[in-house]
Amino acid sequence: MTAVARKSEGRAARRASPVRSPARALAPAREQEPRSLAERAYELLVRKITRLEAAPGAVLVEKALMEEFGIGRTPIREAMQRLAIERLVDHSPNRGMFVSEITATDVQQIYEFRAVLDGYAAALAAMRATPEQVRELALLHKKLLRATEDDDVNEYVTLDRQFYRVLAEAAHNGLVADSIPRIFNLHLRLWFFISKKTGDWHAIAASHQEMTRDVVAALERRDPGKARHAMESYIARRNQDVKKIL
C-alpha cells in the first residue's frame, strides 16, 4: 500500500468513526448519580425501619420521605423496591407501600432461616477463613465489647454488621456472602424490637457477645461443629425472646 493510499484510508476511518460529544462522555457520571442517591435512600430507610422509627404496618408516603431525606422520587422508589425484596417493606394495591408487620409466623421463618444460613456460614468459616479474617473477627468482638461499655448503640450496630459481613466472606461461598447481608436487616429490626420492649439493649448485647466470643474461639481452633453450635444457640435464644414478647 502506498503512503498516499494509507493517508486516504486513515482519513476515511476517522470520518467513519463516531465522535463522542462532551455530553456522551459525561453520561456515565450522570448514570451513577441516581444509583448513588438510591443507595443513600436505601440506607436511610433501613435505619428508619430497623430502628422502628417507622413502625410495623406504617404507610410509607413518597412525598414525605422525599422531604425528610432531601432525595427525589425515583431513588426513593428504587430503595423501597429493594426493601420489598428483603421483606422489610410490603406492597398493597390499595394501601401502597408500607412497613412489613412483625408477626409470630414471620419471626419463626426468619430465625429458622438464620439458623441454617448463619450456622452454616460459621461452620464454613471455621474451615476456610484466612488467618487475617480470624484476626479481624477477633478484633471486632473486642470492639463490640467496648461499644457496649461506652453505651454507643450506633457504633455497636455498625460493628455488628461488619462482624457478619466478615464472617460471610470468611465462608468463601459467594451465595452465602450475598445472602447474609440481606437477612441481617430483618434480624436487626427484631434486635431493636426486643430492646425496645425490654428497655435494655445491653442484656441482648451481652448474649450476642457470648456468641461472637465462642464463634471466634471455634474459628481459631478450626472447629466447625462448635462454630455452628455457638451461632445456632444464640439464634435460638433470640427466637425465644421475641416469642415471649409477641
N, C-alpha and C positions, 0 to 999 in steps of 0.2 A: 504494500500500500504506500502511495506517495505521501509526502508531507502535506501537500495541498489537500489530498483526499482525507487524511486524518483530521486536519483542521476543520474541514467541511463536516465530517461526521461528528466531531465534538460539538460544533455549533448546533447541529440538528438535535443531538441528545439533550443539550441544555434547554433548547426550545421545547422539546417533548416532555421534559421533567416538570412536574407541578412545582410551583414556587410557594413555599409556606408563608402565609401572611402573618404579620405580628399577632393578629387575633387568634389564628390557629396555633401559633407557637405557645401562647399563654393558656390554651384550652385546658391542658392537664391540671394546672393550678386551680382553675375555676371549678373543675370537676371534683377536686379533692375537698374544696371548701364545704359543700353540703355534707360529705361523709364525715368531716371533722365536726360539723355542727350536730349531725345526727348522733355521733358518739358522745358529744357533750350532753345532748338532751337525754340520751340513754343513761349516762352516769347520774345525772340529776334526778331522773325518775326512779332509778334504782334506789338511790339514797332516800327519796321521799317515801317510796313504798316499803322498803325493808325496815325503815325506822318507824313505820306506822304513822308518819305524818299524813299520809293518805291512807285512811282506814280501810280495812277489808270491806268490799262492797261499794266503796265511794266511786262516784262517776268522775271520769277524767275529762274535763272540759278543755278542748284545744285552746280556745281563746284565753282562758285563764292561765293555762300553762305557758302560752306564748308570752303573756305579760310578766309572769313570775320569773321565767328563765331568760327572757330577752332573746328568744330564738323563734324563727319563723315556723309556719305551719308544716311544711314538708318534713323538716328534721324531726319535729315532734311526732308526726305520724309514723315515720320510719322507726323511731325509738319505741313507740307503743306496739307496732307490729312485731318488733324483735322481742319485746317483753311478753307478747301474747304467745310466741313460740316457746318462751321459757315458763309459761303458765303463771306469770305474776299479774297478767292482765287478761281479762276476758272481753269478748265482743258479743253484744246482743243487738239484733236488728232493730229493736225498739228502744233500747237504752243507750246505745253507742258503746264506748269503751269504758270499762270500769275495773277497779282493783279486784283481783280474784279473792273470793272468800277463803277463810281458814276453817275447814271442816274436818271432822274426825276421819272421814274417808281419805281426804287429800293428805292429811298428816301421815296416816298409815302408809299410803303409797310412796310418799316422799322418803320416809325413813326405811321402808323396805328396799327401795332403790338405792339409797345411800349406803345401806349395809352391804349390798352386793358390790356397788361401784367403788366406794371408798375403802372397803375392806380388801377388795382385790387389788386396788392400787397400792395399798400399804404392803401387801404381800409381794407384789412385783417389785416395788421399790427396795424391799429388803434383799432381793436377789440381784437387782440391776443398777441401783443407784451408784453414781460415781462417788469417790471419797469427798469431792468438793460439794456435791449435793447433800451428803450426810452432814457435813460440817455446817452448811448453810441452814439446814433444818434445825440442827442443834442450837445455832445462834438465834434463829427465830423463836425457838422455845424460850430461851433466856429473855429475849426482848418482850415476849408476851407476859412473862412474869413481871418484868419491870413496868410495863404499861398498866397492869392490874394494880401494882403497888402505887403508881402515880395517879390512879383513878382517871386514866385517859382512855375513854371508850373509843374515841375516834382512832387513836393510834392502835388500839387493840384490834379493831376491825380490819384496819389496813394490814397489820401483821398477820392476822388470821387468814386473810385472803392470800397473802404471799405464801404462807405455810402450805396451804392446799395446792397452790399453783406449782410450787417446787416439788411437792410430793407427787403430783400428777406427772410432771416432767421426769421425775426420777423413776417412774414406772416404765418409761421408754416404750410407750404404746400410744400412738397418735390418737386413737379413738378415745382412750381413757383421758388423755390430756385435753381433748376437746370437750368431753362430757362433764368433767368435774367443775370447771368454772360455771357452766350453765346451771348446774344443780345448786351451786354454792349460794346464789341469791335467795332461793327458796329456803334453804337452811338458815341463812342469815335472818330472814324475816321471822322465822319461828324462834330464833335465838332472842331477838328483841321482843317478841310476843311473850315468851316466858319471863324475860327480865322485867317487862312492864307489869305483868300480873303478880310476880313475886316481890317486886320492888327492890331487887338487889341483883345486879349483874355479876358481882364478884363471886358469888357462890357457883354460878354456872361457869364462870371463867376458871375457877379452881378445878372443877371437874374436867373441863376441856384441857387444862394444862397437865393433868394427870395422863390424859391420852397422848398429848404431844411428847411428854417425857418418855412414856412407855414405847411409843412408836419409834422415836429416835434411838432409844436403847436397843430395840429389836433390830433396827437397821444397822447399828454399829456392830451387832453380833451376827448379822446376816441370818436372822431367824424370821422367815416369812410367816410361820404359824403364830408367833407371838405378836407380830406387827398387825396381822389381820384381827387377832383377838382383841388387841388394845383398841382398835378402831371400832370394831363391831360392838364391843361392850359400851363404849362411850355413846354410840348412836342409839343403842337400846335404852340407855338411861334418859337421853333426851326425849325419846319417844314416850316413855312413861311419864315424864314431866309434863308434856303437852297434853297427854290423855287426862291427867288429873285436873288440868285447868279447863279443858273442854268438857 
